[in-house]
């Protein structure tokens, strides 16, 4: 797949996360989520657990196209 298509898919899913953040935070507070094609495809308490869940999921395609976010209702926890 061309890099431009992968980037477009990734950005679309990042926007999906932003648009659905409130609902995601109610369901997945304190967890990492992976989103592909506008669907949550994996959830984990830690990045290694998320990667494990992604590897176990048949919906998981390319990591380049998968948007990952830490979901929290506490905005200060999002600061790096």
Helices and strands as residue ranges (DSSP letters): H 3-19, H 21-28, E 31-36, E 39-44, H 47-56, G 63-65, E 67-71, G 75-78
